[in-house]
Amino acid sequence: MMHSLLIEGIGVQNWTYILVGLTFALYIGIAIWSRASSTKEFYVAGGGVSPLANGMATAADWMSAASFISMAGIISFAGYDGAVYLMGWTGGYVLLALLLAPYLRKFGKFTVPDFIGDRYYSKTARIVAVFCALLVSFTYVAGQMRGVGIVFSRFLEVDINTGVIIGMLIVLFYAVLGGMKGITYTQVAQYCVLIFAFMVPAIFISIQITGNPIPQFGFGGELADESGTYLLDKLDGMSTELGFAEYTEGSKSLIDIFAITLALMVGTAGLPHVIVRFFTVKRVKDARKSAGIALLLIVLLYSTAPAVAVFARTNMIETVSNQPYHDVPDWFKKWETTGLITFTDKNNDGLIQYLADKNENELVIDRDIMVLANPEIAKLPNWVIALVAAGGLAAALSTAAGLLLVISSSVSHDLVKKIINPKISEKGELVAARLSAIGAVCVAGYFGINPPGFVAAVVALAFGLAAASFFPAIILGIFYKRMNKEGAIAGMVVGIIAMLLYMIKYKLGWFDEVLPDKSEWWFGISPEGFGSIAMCLNFIVSIVIMSFTPSPPEDVQEIVENIRIPSAVGEANSH
């Protein structure tokens, strides 16, 4: 009894110091234990990681702050429309695992620009691929650093900018020291932390609301109050009372749902920091195994996210809507100090009016806080609240580290070694890799501290950029030996420019005084879904240009032929 009272007596902030401190000590300890001594260890962990460890590391690498913090937040506000993120990201992983990973592993290159540079026998192709890899990685990593800042600002009660700097130093330490080897084993630990942190509160709240300990069943089940009402019916009723659409009804057009899902799928399959994970195992067979393991581990979080979204939305509406402002719980006041919840009493009645009508709505909630605030809203124990903070940091830091490695290897391996100074020694290349990682962390930190207003929007668009640039070049490179450098380069350039222009016009509004309306979107497709169109343009341009230009050299065609022959009994060919 005394023991449980003592545990309850520890405040959220102290629990956060304890749990975040312990996990950070673990990550740093792993980085020191597994520091990289060669470029192969720095880039691909020496190519000797087991399928289970690689599967866990891939899952952590893949499940970023966007998956842990933002996805359930998006679904809790968008309802049915948020399902496109679940379908696109999970489906994309299946596509990557079945269609690309084993073949890329057999090709045996360190990075995506390395594959494109060698497959298309061209320095220009390599430079275009490096540019695309840096663009995708920086847009993605800036959002991770901001996620780190949000978690620190609320739970350690420091300024968001200070939070970003602390996150930068931690990532810098184990990414620069351990390279891919250190990152891989750190990510195994981070997967364990983030999945535990996501599932524990979900199970607690599922029991609390529905009496069912399995969140996936709980959110589709009846309420625990024995009224016989289903949770989703209750949420639909609450939403319509406030003027919102029914939670379970969608508003997006069919073509836009299809376009966004496809863009997220093919974007996932083209993400350089996920692809590089398949070069860290010994054999092609292991690449397939680790992809399957990662998919199972990813599904655990992704199938729970809709339940977390429904629990958080229901609890939030019940707790704050139409409640007197002076009676709001502590969690509301604490999030208010971060600026991520704002209340303006427009009619001076002292009640919080949370309504769909923007003119009458008095409450603005940043969707990114829904997962982090969920345990506090549900009045769960302090250690659970702190655990979610540690999980959010694990998710953001694991992906940030993977992305920084892609940036540093793109600079040191693909630019310095392959183009600027081919005679550089292994030690020199390792120094260049570490220096470029330091530079990348500084740039990422800058965007985290001074986010251009569009960083949050651009994180989802990183997938569109990857779809528009890499996916066609990789697919055609593996499955079509006639594909040549001229076609691939032209396709990548047209695809990435088309995506950038659409994004700048319809998402950022740089060309217009007012952001263009949905009615002006091409074919009714949103900027998040335009990656599908840009990818199709890439395919068309690549194939047309290829038809009018010479075939690739015989040796390149032979390599492409060999990639697809499973004759080496799972062993990677070394080219």
Secondary structure by P-SEA (a helix, b strand, c coil): caaaaaaaaccaaaaaaaaaaaaaaaaaaaaaacccccccccccccccccaaaaaaaaaaaaccccccccaaaaaaacccccaaaaaaaaaaaaaaacccaaaaaaaccccaaaaaaaaaccaaaaaaaaaaaaaaaaaaaaaaaaaaaaaaaccccccaaaaaaaaaaaaaaaaaacaaaaaaaaaaaaaaaaaaaacaaaaaaaaaccccccaaaaaaccccccccccaaaaaaaaaaaacccccccccccaaaaaaaaaaaaaaaaacccccccccccccaaaaaaaaaaaaaaaaaaaaaaaaaaaaaaaaaaacccccccccccaaaaaaaaaccbbbbcccccccccccccccccccccccccccccccccccccaaaaaaaaaaaaaaaaaaaaaaaaaaaaaaacccccccccccccaaaaaaaaaaaaaaaaaaaaaaaacccccccccccaaaaaaaaccaaaaaaacccccccaaaaaaaaaaaaaaaaaaaacccccccccccccccccccccccccaaaaaaaaaaaaaaaaaaacccccaaaaaaaaaaaccccccccccc
